[in-house]
Protein backbone atom coordinates (compact mmCIF):
# COMPACT_ATOMS: atom_id res chain seq x y z
CA UNK A 1 0.00 0.00 0.00
CA UNK A 2 1.30 3.44 -0.92
CA UNK A 3 2.50 5.97 1.61
CA UNK A 4 2.24 9.58 0.47
CA UNK A 5 4.83 12.10 1.54
CA UNK A 6 4.09 15.80 1.79
CA UNK A 7 5.23 16.68 -1.74
CA UNK A 8 3.35 13.73 -3.20
CA UNK A 9 0.08 14.78 -1.56
CA UNK A 10 0.58 18.32 -2.82
CA UNK A 11 1.18 16.97 -6.33
CA UNK A 12 -2.01 14.90 -6.10
CA UNK A 13 -4.04 17.92 -5.03
CA UNK A 14 -2.64 19.92 -7.95
CA UNK A 15 -3.47 17.07 -10.32
CA UNK A 16 -6.99 16.98 -8.89
CA UNK A 17 -7.34 20.68 -9.57
CA UNK A 18 -6.35 20.11 -13.20
CA UNK A 19 -9.09 17.49 -13.38
CA UNK A 20 -11.65 20.08 -12.27
CA UNK A 21 -11.84 19.52 -8.49
CA UNK A 22 -11.01 22.83 -6.79
CA UNK A 23 -9.10 23.08 -3.52
CA UNK A 24 -12.18 24.77 -2.08
CA UNK A 25 -14.26 21.72 -2.95
CA UNK A 26 -11.63 19.44 -1.42
CA UNK A 27 -11.76 21.52 1.78
CA UNK A 28 -15.54 21.29 1.90
CA UNK A 29 -15.40 17.53 1.46
CA UNK A 30 -12.67 17.17 4.07
CA UNK A 31 -14.59 19.16 6.67
CA UNK A 32 -17.85 17.37 5.97
CA UNK A 33 -16.15 13.98 6.13
CA UNK A 34 -14.68 14.87 9.54
CA UNK A 35 -18.14 15.62 10.90
CA UNK A 36 -19.59 12.40 9.47
CA UNK A 37 -16.70 10.35 10.80
CA UNK A 38 -17.19 11.73 14.31
CA UNK A 39 -20.95 11.12 14.22
CA UNK A 40 -20.58 7.59 12.86
CA UNK A 41 -17.86 6.69 15.35
CA UNK A 42 -19.26 8.11 18.59
CA UNK A 43 -22.66 9.66 17.92
CA UNK A 44 -23.32 13.38 18.27
CA UNK A 45 -21.92 15.11 21.38
CA UNK A 46 -23.66 17.96 23.13
CA UNK A 47 -20.59 20.15 22.75
CA UNK A 48 -17.63 20.13 20.39
CA UNK A 49 -14.44 22.19 20.48
CA UNK A 50 -12.48 22.67 17.26
CA UNK A 51 -8.87 23.81 17.58
CA UNK A 52 -8.01 25.67 14.37
CA UNK A 53 -4.81 27.11 12.96
CA UNK A 54 -4.33 29.77 10.32
CA UNK A 55 -3.76 27.44 7.37
CA UNK A 56 -6.01 25.26 5.27
CA UNK A 57 -6.15 22.63 7.99
CA UNK A 58 -7.98 25.26 10.02
CA UNK A 59 -10.33 25.71 7.07
CA UNK A 60 -11.21 22.01 7.27
CA UNK A 61 -12.12 22.67 10.90
CA UNK A 62 -14.40 25.60 10.02
CA UNK A 63 -16.31 23.44 7.55
CA UNK A 64 -16.52 20.64 10.12
CA UNK A 65 -17.88 23.05 12.73
CA UNK A 66 -20.59 24.21 10.33
CA UNK A 67 -21.58 20.62 9.56
CA UNK A 68 -21.71 19.63 13.22
CA UNK A 69 -23.73 22.74 14.08
CA UNK A 70 -26.20 21.75 11.36
CA UNK A 71 -26.60 18.41 13.17
CA UNK A 72 -27.50 20.19 16.40
CA UNK A 73 -24.10 20.17 18.12
CA UNK A 74 -23.06 23.22 20.14
CA UNK A 75 -19.70 24.11 18.55
CA UNK A 76 -16.87 26.35 19.65
CA UNK A 77 -14.08 27.23 17.21
CA UNK A 78 -10.85 28.25 18.94
CA UNK A 79 -8.46 30.31 16.81
CA UNK A 80 -5.10 29.53 18.36
CA UNK A 81 -3.10 31.88 16.15
CA UNK A 82 -5.57 34.56 15.14
CA UNK A 83 -7.62 34.97 11.99
CA UNK A 84 -7.24 32.58 9.03
CA UNK A 85 -4.13 33.21 6.97
CA UNK A 86 -5.13 31.76 3.59
CA UNK A 87 -7.81 32.74 1.14
CA UNK A 88 -9.42 29.31 1.30
CA UNK A 89 -9.55 29.12 5.07
CA UNK A 90 -10.89 32.69 5.33
CA UNK A 91 -13.68 31.84 2.90
CA UNK A 92 -14.62 28.82 5.03
CA UNK A 93 -14.42 30.94 8.19
CA UNK A 94 -16.79 33.52 6.73
CA UNK A 95 -19.37 30.78 6.08
CA UNK A 96 -19.55 29.70 9.73
CA UNK A 97 -23.13 29.71 11.05
CA UNK A 98 -23.92 32.31 13.69
CA UNK A 99 -24.57 29.51 16.18
CA UNK A 100 -20.87 28.60 16.17
CA UNK A 101 -18.99 30.41 18.92
CA UNK A 102 -15.53 31.74 17.95
CA UNK A 103 -12.90 32.32 20.61
CA UNK A 104 -9.23 33.20 20.81
CA UNK A 105 -6.85 31.90 23.48
CA UNK A 106 -8.02 32.54 27.03
CA UNK A 107 -10.00 31.21 29.96
CA UNK A 108 -13.20 30.75 27.94
CA UNK A 109 -11.36 28.71 25.34
CA UNK A 110 -9.79 26.52 28.00
CA UNK A 111 -13.20 25.93 29.57
CA UNK A 112 -14.71 25.07 26.19
CA UNK A 113 -12.06 22.38 25.64
CA UNK A 114 -12.59 20.90 29.10
CA UNK A 115 -16.38 20.82 28.70
CA UNK A 116 -16.41 19.34 25.18
CA UNK A 117 -17.58 15.84 24.39
CA UNK A 118 -15.59 15.97 21.14
CA UNK A 119 -12.35 17.77 20.32
CA UNK A 120 -11.32 18.12 16.68
CA UNK A 121 -7.67 19.03 16.02
CA UNK A 122 -7.25 21.23 12.93
CA UNK A 123 -4.24 23.30 14.02
CA UNK A 124 -1.61 21.92 11.64
CA UNK A 125 -1.81 19.48 8.73
CA UNK A 126 0.81 17.53 6.85
CA UNK A 127 3.00 20.62 6.52
CA UNK A 128 4.06 20.77 10.17
CA UNK A 129 7.78 20.56 10.92
CA UNK A 130 9.93 21.43 13.89
CA UNK A 131 8.56 22.29 17.33
CA UNK A 132 5.14 23.38 18.54
CA UNK A 133 4.82 27.03 19.51
CA UNK A 134 3.92 27.77 23.12
CA UNK A 135 0.24 28.52 22.49
CA UNK A 136 -0.31 25.33 20.50
CA UNK A 137 1.55 23.21 23.04
CA UNK A 138 -0.51 24.62 25.92
CA UNK A 139 -3.90 24.04 24.30
CA UNK A 140 -3.00 20.64 22.91
CA UNK A 141 -1.89 19.66 26.41
CA UNK A 142 -5.28 20.70 27.80
CA UNK A 143 -6.98 18.72 25.02
CA UNK A 144 -4.91 15.64 25.76
CA UNK A 145 -5.92 15.78 29.42
CA UNK A 146 -9.59 15.64 28.47
CA UNK A 147 -11.37 12.29 28.56
CA UNK A 148 -13.64 13.09 25.62
CA UNK A 149 -13.43 11.71 22.09
CA UNK A 150 -10.62 13.17 19.99
CA UNK A 151 -10.39 13.42 16.21
CA UNK A 152 -7.41 14.71 14.20
CA UNK A 153 -7.71 16.21 10.72
CA UNK A 154 -5.17 14.50 8.46
CA UNK A 155 -2.39 14.34 11.11
CA UNK A 156 -2.28 15.08 14.83
CA UNK A 157 -0.76 18.50 15.37
CA UNK A 158 2.86 18.09 16.42
CA UNK A 159 3.48 15.07 14.18
CA UNK A 160 5.76 15.42 11.15
CA UNK A 161 4.37 13.87 7.98
CA UNK A 162 7.49 12.37 6.42
CA UNK A 163 9.74 11.64 9.40
CA UNK A 164 7.19 10.20 11.82
CA UNK A 165 8.65 12.45 14.52
CA UNK A 166 6.28 13.72 17.22
CA UNK A 167 6.70 16.68 19.59
CA UNK A 168 6.17 16.35 23.32
CA UNK A 169 2.62 17.78 23.37
CA UNK A 170 1.42 16.30 20.09
CA UNK A 171 -2.36 15.89 19.97
CA UNK A 172 -3.28 12.35 21.02
CA UNK A 173 -6.17 11.33 18.76
CA UNK A 174 -8.54 8.41 19.08
CA UNK A 175 -9.06 8.53 15.32
CA UNK A 176 -7.09 10.37 12.64
CA UNK A 177 -8.77 11.12 9.33
CA UNK A 178 -6.09 10.54 6.69
CA UNK A 179 -7.18 12.63 3.71
CA UNK A 180 -6.61 10.98 0.30
CA UNK A 181 -4.13 8.38 1.58
CA UNK A 182 -1.89 7.23 4.41
CA UNK A 183 1.19 9.27 5.21
CA UNK A 184 4.38 7.91 6.79
CA UNK A 185 3.49 9.42 10.18
CA UNK A 186 0.29 7.37 10.29
CA UNK A 187 2.22 4.11 10.36
CA UNK A 188 5.66 4.87 11.84
CA UNK A 189 6.51 5.47 15.47
CA UNK A 190 6.52 7.64 17.43
CA UNK A 191 3.83 9.58 15.48
CA UNK A 192 1.74 6.44 14.97
CA UNK A 193 1.11 6.29 18.71
CA UNK A 194 -0.61 9.69 18.57
CA UNK A 195 -2.78 8.89 15.55
CA UNK A 196 -4.96 6.29 17.20
CA UNK A 197 -6.84 4.57 14.39
CA UNK A 198 -5.97 6.07 11.01
CA UNK A 199 -8.88 6.01 8.56
CA UNK A 200 -8.42 7.06 4.94
CA UNK A 201 -11.06 9.50 3.70
CA UNK A 202 -11.32 10.52 0.05
CA UNK A 203 -11.90 14.24 -0.33
CA UNK A 204 -12.10 14.75 -4.07
CA UNK A 205 -8.84 13.67 -5.69
CA UNK A 206 -10.01 11.23 -8.40
CA UNK A 207 -9.34 7.59 -7.52
CA UNK A 208 -7.63 7.11 -10.87
CA UNK A 209 -5.01 9.72 -9.98
CA UNK A 210 -4.37 8.16 -6.58
CA UNK A 211 -4.08 4.72 -8.12
CA UNK A 212 -1.58 5.86 -10.77
CA UNK A 213 0.49 8.02 -8.42
CA UNK A 214 4.05 6.80 -8.13
CA UNK A 215 5.45 6.73 -4.61
CA UNK A 216 8.78 5.48 -3.32
CA UNK A 217 7.47 4.66 0.15
CA UNK A 218 4.99 1.96 1.13
CA UNK A 219 3.46 0.03 3.96
CA UNK A 220 4.27 -3.62 3.39
CA UNK A 221 1.54 -6.12 2.70
CA UNK A 222 0.97 -9.62 1.30
CA UNK A 223 1.82 -8.38 -2.20
CA UNK A 224 5.44 -8.06 -1.04
CA UNK A 225 5.49 -11.66 0.17
CA UNK A 226 3.63 -13.49 -2.60
CA UNK A 227 6.43 -13.31 -5.21
CA UNK A 228 8.93 -14.60 -2.66
CA UNK A 229 6.84 -17.67 -1.87
CA UNK A 230 6.02 -18.84 -5.39
CA UNK A 231 6.08 -22.61 -5.75
CA UNK A 232 9.21 -24.08 -7.27
CA UNK A 233 8.97 -25.77 -10.66
CA UNK A 234 8.41 -29.51 -10.85
CA UNK A 235 12.05 -30.06 -11.79
CA UNK A 236 13.46 -28.05 -8.89
CA UNK A 237 16.33 -29.57 -6.92
CA UNK A 238 18.40 -28.52 -3.92
CA UNK A 239 20.94 -26.78 -6.10
CA UNK A 240 18.30 -24.68 -7.82
CA UNK A 241 16.94 -23.41 -4.48
CA UNK A 242 20.22 -21.70 -3.59
CA UNK A 243 23.03 -22.30 -1.12
CA UNK A 244 22.96 -20.14 2.00
CA UNK A 245 26.15 -19.72 4.00
CA UNK A 246 25.70 -18.83 7.67
CA UNK A 247 28.67 -17.54 9.62
CA UNK A 248 26.90 -17.55 12.96
CA UNK A 249 26.94 -19.02 16.45
CA UNK A 250 29.60 -19.37 19.11
CA UNK A 251 30.16 -21.00 22.49
CA UNK A 252 27.35 -19.71 24.71
CA UNK A 253 25.28 -18.41 21.78
CA UNK A 254 24.67 -21.47 19.64
CA UNK A 255 20.92 -20.87 19.84
CA UNK A 256 21.16 -17.77 17.67
CA UNK A 257 22.58 -19.80 14.81
CA UNK A 258 20.08 -22.62 15.34
CA UNK A 259 17.06 -20.31 15.17
CA UNK A 260 18.37 -18.47 12.11
CA UNK A 261 19.17 -21.76 10.39
CA UNK A 262 15.78 -23.33 11.07
CA UNK A 263 13.99 -20.21 9.84
CA UNK A 264 16.03 -20.21 6.62
CA UNK A 265 15.28 -23.87 5.97
CA UNK A 266 11.56 -23.34 6.59
CA UNK A 267 11.64 -20.60 3.95
CA UNK A 268 12.90 -22.92 1.24
CA UNK A 269 16.70 -22.79 1.16
CA UNK A 270 18.00 -25.75 -0.86
CA UNK A 271 21.41 -26.08 0.79
CA UNK A 272 22.53 -24.63 4.10
CA UNK A 273 26.20 -24.44 4.98
CA UNK A 274 27.00 -23.32 8.53
CA UNK A 275 30.46 -22.03 9.40
CA UNK A 276 31.20 -22.57 13.08
CA UNK A 277 33.99 -23.39 15.51
CA UNK A 278 34.95 -26.89 16.54
CA UNK A 279 33.67 -26.42 20.06
CA UNK A 280 30.14 -25.43 19.08
CA UNK A 281 29.79 -27.75 16.10
CA UNK A 282 28.24 -30.71 17.99
CA UNK A 283 25.56 -28.49 19.51
CA UNK A 284 24.46 -26.90 16.24
CA UNK A 285 24.81 -30.09 14.19
CA UNK A 286 22.53 -31.95 16.56
CA UNK A 287 19.86 -29.24 16.30
CA UNK A 288 20.08 -28.65 12.53
CA UNK A 289 20.73 -32.04 10.89
CA UNK A 290 19.71 -30.68 7.47
CA UNK A 291 22.77 -28.44 7.27
CA UNK A 292 26.30 -29.15 6.11
CA UNK A 293 29.14 -27.61 8.08
CA UNK A 294 32.36 -25.80 7.50
CA UNK A 295 34.17 -26.27 10.78
CA UNK A 296 37.00 -23.83 11.45
CA UNK A 297 39.45 -23.22 14.26
CA UNK A 298 38.39 -20.39 16.57
CA UNK A 299 39.22 -17.03 15.03
CA UNK A 300 40.78 -18.51 11.88
CA UNK A 301 38.79 -18.69 8.66
CA UNK A 302 41.53 -20.06 6.47
CA UNK A 303 41.02 -21.79 3.14
CA UNK A 304 37.91 -23.62 4.32
CA UNK A 305 36.03 -20.37 4.80
CA UNK A 306 37.23 -19.04 1.46
CA UNK A 307 35.91 -22.14 -0.36
CA UNK A 308 32.56 -21.90 1.44
CA UNK A 309 32.21 -18.24 0.48
CA UNK A 310 32.88 -18.96 -3.19
CA UNK A 311 30.14 -21.61 -3.26
CA UNK A 312 27.46 -19.48 -1.57
CA UNK A 313 24.41 -17.93 -3.25
CA UNK A 314 24.09 -15.58 -0.27
CA UNK A 315 25.60 -15.22 3.20
CA UNK A 316 24.35 -14.27 6.66
CA UNK A 317 27.03 -13.16 9.10
CA UNK A 318 26.85 -12.13 12.74
CA UNK A 319 24.01 -13.92 14.58
CA UNK A 320 25.44 -15.01 17.92
CA UNK A 321 28.98 -14.87 16.60
CA UNK A 322 30.37 -13.41 19.81
CA UNK A 323 33.68 -11.70 20.41
CA UNK A 324 37.06 -12.84 19.16
CA UNK A 325 35.83 -13.38 15.60
CA UNK A 326 37.07 -10.17 14.01
CA UNK A 327 39.29 -11.93 11.47
CA UNK A 328 36.46 -14.22 10.37
CA UNK A 329 34.03 -11.31 10.00
CA UNK A 330 36.55 -9.20 8.09
CA UNK A 331 37.28 -12.05 5.70
CA UNK A 332 33.57 -12.59 5.06
CA UNK A 333 32.99 -8.91 4.37
CA UNK A 334 36.03 -8.55 2.12
CA UNK A 335 35.84 -11.82 0.19
CA UNK A 336 32.17 -12.84 -0.08
CA UNK A 337 31.15 -12.73 -3.78
CA UNK A 338 27.43 -13.15 -3.05
CA UNK A 339 24.72 -10.96 -1.46
CA UNK A 340 25.33 -10.41 2.24
CA UNK A 341 23.14 -9.92 5.28
CA UNK A 342 25.05 -8.40 8.21
CA UNK A 343 23.47 -8.71 11.65
CA UNK A 344 24.32 -8.47 15.34
CA UNK A 345 28.04 -9.05 15.96
CA UNK A 346 28.78 -8.37 12.30
CA UNK A 347 27.38 -4.86 12.81
CA UNK A 348 29.13 -4.47 16.14
CA UNK A 349 32.41 -5.30 14.39
CA UNK A 350 31.80 -2.55 11.84
CA UNK A 351 30.89 -0.01 14.53
CA UNK A 352 33.95 -0.93 16.61
CA UNK A 353 36.51 -1.01 13.82
CA UNK A 354 35.08 1.57 11.45
CA UNK A 355 34.86 -0.98 8.62
CA UNK A 356 33.40 0.81 5.58
CA UNK A 357 30.39 -1.19 4.41
CA UNK A 358 30.13 1.15 1.43
CA UNK A 359 33.24 -0.55 0.10
CA UNK A 360 31.40 -3.84 -0.38
CA UNK A 361 31.12 -4.82 -4.01
CA UNK A 362 28.05 -7.02 -3.46
CA UNK A 363 24.42 -6.20 -2.62
CA UNK A 364 23.90 -6.20 1.13
CA UNK A 365 21.37 -5.77 3.91
CA UNK A 366 22.07 -4.54 7.43
CA UNK A 367 19.58 -5.46 10.16
CA UNK A 368 20.32 -3.43 13.33
CA UNK A 369 18.11 -3.05 16.35
CA UNK A 370 18.09 0.49 17.82
CA UNK A 371 21.10 -0.21 20.04
CA UNK A 372 23.21 -1.41 17.12
CA UNK A 373 21.96 1.50 15.03
CA UNK A 374 23.07 3.83 17.82
CA UNK A 375 26.60 2.43 17.72
CA UNK A 376 26.77 2.66 13.93
CA UNK A 377 25.47 6.22 13.70
CA UNK A 378 27.02 7.60 16.87
CA UNK A 379 23.63 8.80 18.13
CA UNK A 380 21.61 7.86 21.21
CA UNK A 381 18.94 5.18 21.10
CA UNK A 382 16.44 7.88 22.06
CA UNK A 383 17.40 9.92 19.00
CA UNK A 384 17.13 6.85 16.77
CA UNK A 385 13.67 6.01 18.10
CA UNK A 386 12.41 9.58 17.82
CA UNK A 387 13.04 9.66 14.04
CA UNK A 388 13.00 6.07 12.86
CA UNK A 389 12.47 6.73 9.15
CA UNK A 390 15.30 9.30 8.87
CA UNK A 391 17.51 6.98 10.95
CA UNK A 392 16.87 4.09 8.55
CA UNK A 393 17.90 6.28 5.62
CA UNK A 394 21.02 7.41 7.49
CA UNK A 395 21.93 3.75 7.99
CA UNK A 396 21.37 3.06 4.31
CA UNK A 397 23.55 6.01 3.35
CA UNK A 398 26.26 5.02 5.82
CA UNK A 399 26.41 1.38 4.71
CA UNK A 400 25.56 1.73 1.03
CA UNK A 401 23.02 -1.07 1.36
CA UNK A 402 19.43 -1.74 2.34
CA UNK A 403 18.87 -0.98 6.03
CA UNK A 404 16.27 -2.80 8.08
CA UNK A 405 15.81 -0.93 11.36
CA UNK A 406 14.14 -3.39 13.71
CA UNK A 407 11.52 -2.46 16.28
CA UNK A 408 7.82 -1.62 16.39
CA UNK A 409 6.86 -0.81 12.79
CA UNK A 410 10.19 -1.97 11.36
CA UNK A 411 11.51 0.46 8.72
CA UNK A 412 13.32 -0.68 5.57
CA UNK A 413 15.25 1.94 3.57
CA UNK A 414 17.16 1.57 0.32
CA UNK A 415 19.92 3.74 -1.20
CA UNK A 416 17.65 4.37 -4.20
CA UNK A 417 15.15 6.23 -2.00
CA UNK A 418 12.64 3.45 -1.48
CA UNK A 419 11.25 2.83 2.00
CA UNK A 420 8.79 0.43 3.57
CA UNK A 421 7.17 0.44 6.99
CA UNK A 422 6.08 -2.95 8.27
CA UNK A 423 2.65 -3.18 9.95
CA UNK A 424 2.90 -6.72 11.35
CA UNK A 425 4.37 -7.83 14.67
CA UNK A 426 3.71 -7.25 18.37
CA UNK A 427 5.52 -6.68 21.69
CA UNK A 428 5.65 -10.44 22.35
CA UNK A 429 8.42 -10.59 19.76
CA UNK A 430 10.68 -8.39 21.89
CA UNK A 431 12.70 -11.36 23.14
CA UNK A 432 16.23 -12.50 22.45
CA UNK A 433 16.33 -14.66 19.34
CA UNK A 434 13.54 -12.98 17.40
CA UNK A 435 16.06 -11.02 15.33
CA UNK A 436 17.96 -14.19 14.51
CA UNK A 437 14.79 -15.69 13.06
CA UNK A 438 14.32 -12.56 10.94
CA UNK A 439 17.91 -12.79 9.67
CA UNK A 440 17.33 -16.40 8.62
CA UNK A 441 14.17 -15.53 6.72
CA UNK A 442 15.77 -12.60 4.89
CA UNK A 443 18.87 -14.69 4.16
CA UNK A 444 16.68 -17.38 2.61
CA UNK A 445 15.02 -14.87 0.31
CA UNK A 446 18.38 -13.43 -0.75
CA UNK A 447 19.60 -16.96 -1.48
CA UNK A 448 16.64 -17.60 -3.76
CA UNK A 449 17.31 -14.52 -5.86
CA UNK A 450 15.38 -11.68 -4.22
CA UNK A 451 16.91 -8.21 -4.27
CA UNK A 452 18.03 -6.73 -0.93
CA UNK A 453 15.05 -4.40 -0.51
CA UNK A 454 12.54 -7.06 -1.57
CA UNK A 455 14.10 -9.68 0.71
CA UNK A 456 14.15 -7.33 3.69
CA UNK A 457 10.60 -6.04 3.24
CA UNK A 458 9.16 -9.51 2.62
CA UNK A 459 11.06 -11.00 5.55
CA UNK A 460 9.86 -8.29 7.94
CA UNK A 461 6.26 -8.85 6.89
CA UNK A 462 6.43 -12.65 7.17
CA UNK A 463 8.30 -12.50 10.47
CA UNK A 464 5.74 -10.13 12.00
CA UNK A 465 2.80 -12.10 10.62
CA UNK A 466 4.15 -15.28 12.19
CA UNK A 467 4.65 -13.38 15.43
CA UNK A 468 1.05 -12.18 15.39
CA UNK A 469 -0.23 -15.72 14.96
CA UNK A 470 2.01 -16.89 17.81
CA UNK A 471 0.55 -14.17 20.02
CA UNK A 472 -2.96 -15.36 19.19
CA UNK A 473 -2.08 -18.97 19.94
CA UNK A 474 0.37 -18.76 22.84
CA UNK A 475 -0.25 -15.24 24.26
CA UNK A 476 1.93 -12.18 23.92
CA UNK A 477 3.70 -12.93 27.17
CA UNK A 478 4.23 -16.64 26.60
CA UNK A 479 5.24 -16.80 22.94
CA UNK A 480 8.87 -17.62 22.05
CA UNK A 481 11.09 -16.92 19.04
CA UNK A 482 11.19 -20.67 18.37
CA UNK A 483 7.38 -20.56 18.09
CA UNK A 484 7.79 -18.03 15.28
CA UNK A 485 9.93 -20.52 13.35
CA UNK A 486 7.28 -23.19 13.73
CA UNK A 487 4.53 -20.81 12.61
CA UNK A 488 6.27 -20.00 9.32
CA UNK A 489 5.04 -23.18 7.67
CA UNK A 490 1.38 -22.40 8.40
CA UNK A 491 1.66 -18.98 6.77
CA UNK A 492 3.63 -20.27 3.80
CA UNK A 493 0.95 -22.92 3.22
CA UNK A 494 -1.65 -20.17 3.03
CA UNK A 495 0.34 -18.40 0.34
CA UNK A 496 0.97 -21.60 -1.61
CA UNK A 497 -2.72 -22.52 -1.85
CA UNK A 498 -4.09 -21.77 -5.33
C-alpha positions, 0 to 999 in steps of 0.5 A: 500500500502506498504511503504519500509524503508531503510533496506527493500529496501536494502533487495529487491535489494539484493534479486533482485541480487540473481534473476540475476539483477545486481546492475549495471543494476538497476543503468542503469535502474534508470538513464534511467527512470529519463531521460524518466520521465523528458522528458515525464513530461516537454519535453526536456530542452535546458540545464540540471544540475545534482547535483551528490554525491559520492554514487550510487545515484550520479551514477544514475545521471551520467546515466541520464546525458548520456541519456539526452545528447543522446536526445540532451540536453546540460548537466552539471554534478556537483560533489559536493563532488569530484569523485565518491566513489563507484565502481558502480558510478565510472563505470557510471561516466567513461561512460559519453559522452564527450559532458557532462560537468563535474564541481566541486563546483565554480562559473561555477557550480553555473551559470550552475544551474541558467541557467538550464531548468531542475535540477536533484538532485542525491546528496543523496538517501535513506541513508541520515541521519542527517544534510546537509554539507555546500557544499550540503546546498549551492548548493541545496539552489541555486537550490531551488531558480531556477524557472526551473523544478526539479526532485529528484532521489528516495528522495530529498537530505536532506530528511530522508527515514524512519523518514520523517524529512527534513533539512532546505535546502532540495531539493524542487522537482516538481517530485520525482522518487521513485525507486521500491516503496514508502518510508515513506518520500514520504508520511509523513510530513515534507519530503512529502512537498519537494517531490512534486509528488512522482512517483514509477518507477521500476528499475529491482527488479522483481515484484514478489519480491516486491509483496511478500516483508513483510513490517510493514509500509503502506500507508492506503487505501480502503483495510483497510476500507473494512473489517470494513464496512462489512454488518451485517448478516440478524439476526443482532440486536442492541446487536450484533453491540456492546455497545459503552460507551462515557464519553464525553461532559461538560458544554460549550463543549457539541458539542464535545460529540454530534459530536463524538456520531453522527459519532459513530452511523453513523458507525454502533454502536448498542447501545450508552451509554453517560455518562454526567453531569446533567447540560449538559444532556438535551443539548446532549439528545436533539441532540442525541435521539438514545443514552441512558444516564448514568447521574452522578453528576459533578465530581462523577462517583459512582456506575452508572459509574461502571455499565456502564463500565462493560456493554461496548464493548468499551469506548471513554473518553475525548472529550469535557470533560473539567476540574474538571473531574479528578476522572471520568477519573481516574475511567474510565482508572482504571476500564474499562474492554473493549478497550479504546480510550483516546482523548483530556481531557483524554490525558491532564489528563494523561499529567498533573497527570503522569498517566501511560497508560502502566498500562492499562490491556485493548487494547487502542488507544490514539489520540493526536493532536500535542499540546497534543503530546507535553504535553505527550512527554515533547517536543515542537510542532515544534519538534513533527512536524519535526519528526512525524513518530518517535513521533508517535512511542514514543507515542506508547512506552510511552502509551503502546497502538496504537498512532494516531498522528493527523495532515496532513498525520496522523500517526498511530503507534503500539507497535508491530512496525506497522505503517500507514500513512494516505493519505486522508484529507485536511486543511479544516478539521483543525477546532474544532470538527474534532477530535471529529468526528474521535474519534467517528468513531474509537470508533465505530470500536473498539466497533464492534470488530476491533483491536486498530491498525485496528480501528485507521487506518480505522478511519483515512482513512474514516474520511479523505475521508469524509473530502475530499468529504466535501471540494469538495462539500462545499469548503475547507474554508466553510466545517464544522466538522458536514458536515463530519458526514453527509458525512459518510453515502455516503462513507459507501454506496459506500463500501456496494454496491456489 
